[in-house]
C-alpha cells in the first residue's frame, strides 16, 4: 500500500471524487496534503509505513467532509458506529493539536 493508494481511499471517504475532478490517483497525496489530511512529516518522506497509516486514519476522523464543516467522526457517531464516549476514550492519548498541525 502506498501513500497515493491510502490517500485515494481517505479522500473518497471524505466525499472527494476522481470523476468529479477533485483529484486523480497521481495527485491524491498532493490533494490530501492541501486539505491538511497529510502532515508535512509524512508527505515529505520517501517511504510509507504502518505508523503513517494509523496516523492518517486518526486524522481522517477529525477531517471535515468536502464542502462541509462536519467531521467524519460526527457522522459515524450519528450512524451509531460509536458513541461520543467511546470516541473520546479511544482518542484521549492522541493530542489532536499536535496530530493535526
C-alpha positions in Angstrom: 0.0 0.0 0.0 1.4 3.4 -1.0 0.7 6.9 0.2 -1.1 7.5 -3.1 -3.3 4.4 -2.5 -4.2 5.3 1.0 -4.7 9.0 0.2 -7.2 7.9 -2.5 -9.1 5.8 -0.1 -9.3 8.5 2.6 -10.3 11.2 0.1 -13.1 9.1 -1.2 -14.3 8.5 2.4 -14.4 12.3 2.8 -16.5 12.8 -0.3 -13.9 13.7 -2.8 -14.2 12.1 -6.2 -11.9 11.4 -9.2 -14.9 11.5 -11.5 -15.9 15.0 -10.2 -12.3 16.1 -10.9 -11.4 16.7 -7.2 -8.2 14.7 -7.6 -6.6 11.9 -9.6 -4.8 8.9 -8.3 -1.5 10.5 -9.3 -2.4 13.7 -7.3 -4.2 12.0 -4.3 -1.3 12.7 -1.8 -1.0 16.3 -3.0 -4.7 16.9 -2.6 -4.7 15.2 0.9 -1.7 17.4 1.8 -3.5 20.6 0.6 -6.5 19.9 2.8 -4.3 19.2 5.8 -5.1 15.5 6.0 -1.4 14.6 5.4 1.1 16.4 7.6 4.4 17.6 6.2 6.3 14.9 8.1 4.5 12.1 6.2 4.1 14.0 2.9 7.8 14.7 2.6 9.0 11.1 3.4 10.1 8.7 0.7 8.5 5.8 2.4 5.1 5.0 3.9 4.7 2.7 7.0 2.1 1.3 9.3 2.5 4.1 11.8 1.8 6.6 9.0 -1.3 4.7 8.0 -2.5 4.8 11.6 -1.9 8.5 12.0 -3.7 9.3 8.7 -6.6 7.1 9.8 -6.9 9.1 13.0 -6.5 12.4 11.3 -9.3 11.4 8.8 -11.7 11.1 11.7 -11.2 14.8 12.5 -11.2 15.9 8.9 -14.3 17.7 7.6 -16.2 16.3 4.6 -15.7 18.0 1.3 -17.7 21.3 1.3 -18.8 20.8 4.9 -17.8 21.6 8.5 -18.9 18.2 9.8 -16.1 15.9 10.5 -16.1 12.2 9.8 -16.3 11.2 13.4 -19.5 13.2 13.9 -21.2 11.3 11.0 -20.0 7.9 12.4 -21.5 8.9 15.8 -24.8 9.9 14.1 -24.8 6.5 12.4 -24.2 4.9 15.8 -21.0 3.3 14.7 -19.5 4.5 18.0 -20.6 6.9 20.8 -19.0 10.2 21.8 -17.8 8.5 25.0 -16.2 5.6 23.0 -14.6 8.1 20.6 -13.2 10.3 23.4 -11.8 7.2 25.2 -10.2 5.9 22.0 -8.6 9.2 21.1 -7.7 10.5 24.6 -4.0 9.6 24.2 -3.7 11.4 20.9 -3.3 15.2 21.5 -5.1 16.5 18.3 -3.4 19.9 18.4 -0.1 18.1 17.7 -1.6 15.4 15.4 -3.4 18.0 13.2 -0.7 20.6 12.9 
